[in-house]
């Protein structure tokens, strides 16, 4: 039986893609609210050269919810040579429609119609902004991709904001208000989730919502950024971005990576996110531990300009979706 609850997913990129791919099989009413501060890879080039809003994370969410398998493949296709090398067709499509109509919102709506998506995808803002980080020494770093991949040099819990300030899209604000469950998807804490949560009005909308708020914690730490972070540390950061103690549930992984996965990740300085049940027992939210690692091998598209920085370990989308529906009360 499919859930009839209104489920809103906030995030962007691979984490939202994984979650939405499973959730569409169990829920009738899904709205994905997507970060639009990305500036890496194909997305960054299109943003710089055409002045468009970054299409990459939105494209991934559209593809995840799409019903047409052939069109999903078309939107995901990356050119391997020529001047279009590294660009995905979906990114080009969204940018072309935005230039033609002067509306990124319309571009996303049209793409959703073509892909026959199960649910709705919305940019969390239509304002063109860049993520800015200020470290403990007061140094500024600008750009989501740079921040997501840099060495924080010992700075813990950095100050992050958008320049210029971005305001929540009214339709996104309404979706949060009408939600039964809001899910903060897994993803790069500072490079994917923060840029969505620090948009003006997002934290306030979440805090004022009557929805159950659930956060899906990452599987591995980020080298030189979240070294040593445990599940509750990630949850604390999510609430810091929101602006208050808003979480009702935190879902985390209890599974052990395979030796092959573990060897690869520890070599790169990434380690499974550990959990401290005693600490979480004292928190205001309910901690839910599950075996969440997808054992299917992940292949990175060789034509993806930033494929080397993408995670090869994924959540099991089916297990995750079923837990979210269970929390929603169906």
C-alpha positions as CSV (number, residue, x, y, z in Angstrom):
1,X,0.0,0.0,0.0
2,X,1.4,3.4,-1.0
3,X,1.5,6.2,1.4
4,X,-0.9,9.1,0.9
5,X,1.0,11.5,3.1
6,X,2.6,14.6,1.8
7,X,6.4,13.9,1.9
8,X,8.9,16.7,1.3
9,X,12.5,15.9,0.6
10,X,15.1,18.7,1.0
11,X,18.7,18.3,-0.3
12,X,20.3,17.9,-3.7
13,X,22.6,15.7,-5.7
14,X,23.3,12.0,-5.2
15,X,21.7,11.7,-1.7
16,X,18.4,13.0,-2.9
17,X,18.6,11.0,-6.0
18,X,19.0,7.8,-4.0
19,X,16.3,8.6,-1.6
20,X,13.7,9.7,-4.2
21,X,14.4,6.7,-6.4
22,X,13.1,4.4,-3.7
23,X,10.5,6.7,-2.3
24,X,8.5,7.0,-5.5
25,X,7.6,3.3,-5.3
26,X,6.0,3.8,-1.9
27,X,4.5,7.3,-1.8
28,X,1.9,9.2,-3.8
29,X,2.7,12.8,-2.9
30,X,6.4,13.7,-3.1
31,X,7.9,17.1,-3.4
32,X,11.7,17.5,-3.8
33,X,13.1,20.9,-2.8
34,X,16.5,21.2,-4.3
35,X,19.6,23.2,-3.6
36,X,20.5,25.6,-6.4
37,X,23.9,27.0,-5.3
38,X,26.0,24.3,-7.1
39,X,28.9,25.6,-9.2
40,X,30.9,22.5,-10.1
41,X,31.3,20.4,-13.3
42,X,28.9,20.8,-16.2
43,X,26.6,22.8,-13.9
44,X,29.3,25.3,-13.1
45,X,30.3,25.8,-16.7
46,X,26.7,26.5,-17.8
47,X,26.2,28.8,-14.8
48,X,29.3,30.8,-15.7
49,X,28.9,30.9,-19.5
50,X,25.1,31.4,-19.7
51,X,24.2,33.0,-16.4
52,X,21.6,30.3,-15.7
53,X,20.6,28.8,-12.4
54,X,22.6,25.6,-11.7
55,X,20.6,22.6,-13.3
56,X,22.6,19.6,-12.0
57,X,21.0,18.7,-8.7
58,X,17.5,19.5,-10.0
59,X,18.2,17.2,-13.0
60,X,19.2,14.4,-10.7
61,X,15.9,14.7,-8.7
62,X,13.8,14.9,-11.9
63,X,15.5,11.7,-13.2
64,X,15.0,9.9,-9.9
65,X,11.3,10.6,-9.9
66,X,10.8,10.0,-13.7
67,X,8.6,7.2,-15.0
68,X,10.0,7.1,-18.5
69,X,13.1,5.0,-18.4
70,X,14.2,6.0,-21.9
71,X,13.9,9.7,-21.1
72,X,15.7,9.2,-17.8
73,X,18.6,7.7,-19.7
74,X,18.5,10.6,-22.2
75,X,18.5,13.3,-19.4
76,X,21.4,11.5,-17.7
77,X,23.5,11.0,-20.9
78,X,26.8,12.8,-20.8
79,X,28.7,13.8,-24.0
80,X,32.1,12.1,-24.3
81,X,33.8,14.4,-26.8
82,X,33.7,17.8,-28.6
83,X,32.8,21.1,-27.1
84,X,29.9,19.4,-25.1
85,X,32.2,16.9,-23.4
86,X,31.2,16.4,-19.8
87,X,27.8,18.0,-20.2
88,X,24.7,16.0,-19.5
89,X,21.8,16.4,-21.9
90,X,19.5,17.1,-19.0
91,X,21.6,20.1,-17.9
92,X,21.6,21.5,-21.4
93,X,17.9,21.0,-21.7
94,X,17.1,22.9,-18.5
95,X,19.5,25.7,-19.4
96,X,18.1,26.0,-22.9
97,X,14.5,26.3,-21.7
98,X,15.5,28.8,-19.0
99,X,17.2,30.9,-21.6
100,X,14.2,30.6,-24.0
101,X,11.6,31.4,-21.4
102,X,13.6,33.4,-18.9
103,X,12.2,31.1,-16.2
104,X,14.1,28.3,-14.5
105,X,10.9,27.4,-12.8
106,X,9.2,26.8,-16.2
107,X,12.2,24.7,-17.3
108,X,11.8,22.4,-14.3
109,X,8.1,22.1,-14.8
110,X,8.5,21.2,-18.5
111,X,11.2,18.6,-17.8
112,X,9.0,17.1,-15.1
113,X,6.1,16.8,-17.7
114,X,8.4,15.1,-20.2
115,X,9.8,12.7,-17.7
116,X,6.4,12.0,-16.3
117,X,7.7,12.4,-12.8
118,X,6.0,10.8,-9.7
119,X,5.7,13.9,-7.6
120,X,7.1,17.4,-8.0
121,X,10.6,19.0,-8.1
122,X,11.1,22.6,-7.1
123,X,14.2,24.7,-6.8
124,X,14.3,25.9,-3.2
125,X,15.0,29.4,-4.4
126,X,15.1,31.2,-7.8
127,X,17.7,33.7,-6.5
128,X,21.2,33.3,-8.0
129,X,23.6,33.0,-5.1
130,X,26.9,31.5,-4.1
131,X,27.8,29.7,-0.9
132,X,30.3,31.5,1.3
133,X,32.2,30.0,4.2
134,X,34.1,31.9,6.9
135,X,36.6,29.8,8.8
136,X,37.9,30.2,12.4
137,X,40.6,32.6,11.2
138,X,38.0,34.8,9.4
139,X,39.1,33.7,6.0
140,X,36.4,33.7,3.3
141,X,35.9,30.9,0.7
142,X,33.3,31.4,-2.0
143,X,31.8,28.6,-4.1
144,X,29.9,25.5,-3.2
145,X,32.1,23.0,-5.1
146,X,35.3,24.6,-3.7
147,X,33.9,24.5,-0.1
148,X,32.6,20.9,-0.6
149,X,36.0,19.6,-1.6
150,X,38.5,21.8,0.4
151,X,40.5,21.2,3.6
152,X,38.8,23.1,6.4
153,X,42.2,23.3,8.2
154,X,40.8,22.5,11.6
155,X,37.7,24.7,11.4
156,X,34.8,22.8,12.9
157,X,31.2,23.9,12.3
158,X,32.1,26.8,10.0
159,X,29.9,29.8,9.4
160,X,28.0,29.5,6.1
161,X,25.8,31.9,4.2
162,X,24.6,32.7,0.6
163,X,25.7,35.9,-1.3
164,X,23.6,37.6,-2.3
165,X,20.9,36.4,0.2
166,X,18.5,34.0,-1.4
167,X,14.8,33.9,-0.4
168,X,12.7,30.7,-0.3
169,X,10.5,30.1,-3.3
170,X,6.9,30.6,-2.3
171,X,5.8,27.2,-3.7
172,X,8.6,25.6,-1.7
173,X,7.5,27.4,1.5
174,X,3.9,26.2,0.9
175,X,5.1,22.6,0.4
176,X,6.8,22.7,3.7
177,X,3.8,24.1,5.4
178,X,1.5,21.4,3.9
179,X,3.9,18.5,4.5
180,X,3.2,15.6,6.8
181,X,6.8,14.5,6.8
182,X,9.9,16.5,5.9
183,X,13.0,14.5,5.1
184,X,16.5,16.1,5.1
185,X,18.3,13.8,2.6
186,X,21.8,12.5,3.0
187,X,24.5,14.4,1.2
188,X,27.5,16.6,1.6
189,X,26.9,18.4,4.8
190,X,28.5,21.7,3.8
191,X,28.3,21.4,0.1
192,X,24.8,20.2,-0.5
193,X,22.6,20.4,2.6
194,X,23.7,23.7,4.1
195,X,23.1,25.7,0.8
196,X,19.5,24.6,0.9
197,X,18.9,25.1,4.6
198,X,20.5,28.5,4.9
199,X,18.2,30.0,2.3
200,X,16.2,32.8,3.9
201,X,12.9,31.5,5.1
202,X,13.7,27.8,5.0
203,X,14.6,27.3,8.6
204,X,11.6,29.4,9.7
205,X,9.2,27.4,7.5
206,X,10.6,24.1,9.0
207,X,10.3,25.3,12.6
208,X,6.7,26.5,12.0
209,X,5.7,23.3,10.2
210,X,3.6,20.7,12.0
211,X,5.3,18.0,9.9
212,X,7.5,15.2,11.4
213,X,11.1,16.1,10.6
214,X,13.5,13.3,9.7
215,X,17.2,13.5,8.9
216,X,19.0,10.7,7.1
217,X,22.6,10.7,8.2
218,X,25.5,10.2,5.9
219,X,27.3,6.8,5.7
220,X,30.9,8.1,5.8
221,X,32.8,11.1,7.0
222,X,34.2,13.8,4.8
223,X,38.0,14.0,5.0
224,X,39.3,17.3,6.6
225,X,35.8,18.5,7.2
226,X,33.8,16.1,9.4
227,X,36.6,13.9,10.6
228,X,35.5,12.2,13.9
229,X,31.9,13.3,13.5
230,X,29.3,10.9,14.9
231,X,25.7,10.7,14.0
232,X,24.7,13.2,16.7
233,X,27.3,15.7,15.4
234,X,25.7,15.6,11.9
235,X,22.3,16.0,13.5
236,X,23.5,19.0,15.5
237,X,24.8,20.7,12.4
238,X,21.5,20.2,10.6
239,X,19.7,21.9,13.5
240,X,22.3,24.7,13.5
241,X,21.5,25.4,9.9
242,X,17.7,25.2,10.5
243,X,18.0,27.5,13.6
244,X,16.5,25.4,16.3
245,X,15.8,21.9,17.8
246,X,13.5,20.7,15.1
247,X,14.4,17.1,14.4
248,X,11.9,14.3,15.4
249,X,13.8,11.4,13.9
250,X,17.4,10.7,12.9
251,X,17.9,7.6,10.7
252,X,21.5,6.2,10.6
253,X,23.4,3.2,9.3
254,X,24.3,0.2,11.5
255,X,25.7,-1.9,8.7
256,X,29.4,-2.6,8.1
257,X,30.9,-1.8,4.7
258,X,32.4,-4.7,2.8
259,X,36.2,-5.1,3.1
260,X,36.6,-3.8,-0.5
261,X,34.5,-0.7,0.3
262,X,36.2,-0.1,3.6
263,X,39.7,-0.4,2.0
264,X,38.8,2.1,-0.7
265,X,37.3,4.6,1.7
266,X,39.9,4.4,4.5
267,X,42.6,4.9,1.8
268,X,40.9,8.2,0.9
269,X,40.5,9.2,4.5
270,X,36.7,8.5,4.7
271,X,35.4,6.3,7.5
272,X,32.0,4.9,8.4
273,X,30.0,7.4,10.6
274,X,30.0,6.0,14.1
275,X,27.1,6.3,16.5
276,X,26.8,6.8,20.2
277,X,23.4,5.5,21.4
278,X,24.0,6.8,25.0
279,X,24.4,10.4,23.7
280,X,21.4,10.1,21.3
281,X,19.2,8.7,24.1
282,X,19.5,12.1,25.7
283,X,18.6,14.0,22.6
284,X,15.0,15.2,21.8
285,X,14.7,13.1,18.7
286,X,14.3,9.4,18.2
287,X,17.3,7.7,16.7
288,X,16.6,4.8,14.3
289,X,19.5,2.5,13.4
290,X,19.1,0.3,10.3
291,X,21.4,-1.6,7.9
292,X,21.4,1.0,5.1
293,X,24.4,0.2,2.8
294,X,23.5,-0.7,-0.7
295,X,25.7,-3.7,-1.7
296,X,25.3,-3.1,-5.5
297,X,28.5,-1.7,-7.0
298,X,28.3,1.9,-8.1
299,X,29.8,3.0,-11.4
300,X,30.8,6.6,-12.0
301,X,30.3,8.0,-15.5
302,X,33.8,8.5,-17.0
303,X,32.5,11.6,-18.8
304,X,31.5,13.2,-15.5
305,X,34.0,16.0,-14.9
306,X,33.6,15.8,-11.1
307,X,33.0,12.1,-11.0
308,X,36.1,11.5,-9.0
309,X,34.6,13.5,-6.1
310,X,31.4,11.6,-6.0
311,X,30.8,8.9,-3.3
312,X,30.8,5.2,-4.4
313,X,28.9,4.1,-1.3
314,X,25.2,4.6,-1.3
315,X,22.2,4.1,1.0
316,X,19.8,1.3,0.2
317,X,17.0,3.3,-1.4
318,X,14.3,0.7,-0.8
319,X,15.1,0.2,2.9
320,X,15.2,3.9,3.4
321,X,12.0,4.6,1.6
322,X,10.1,2.0,3.6
323,X,11.3,3.5,6.9
324,X,10.2,7.0,5.8
325,X,6.8,5.7,4.9
326,X,6.6,3.8,8.3
327,X,7.5,7.1,10.1
328,X,4.9,9.0,8.1
329,X,2.2,6.6,9.5
330,X,1.0,6.0,5.9
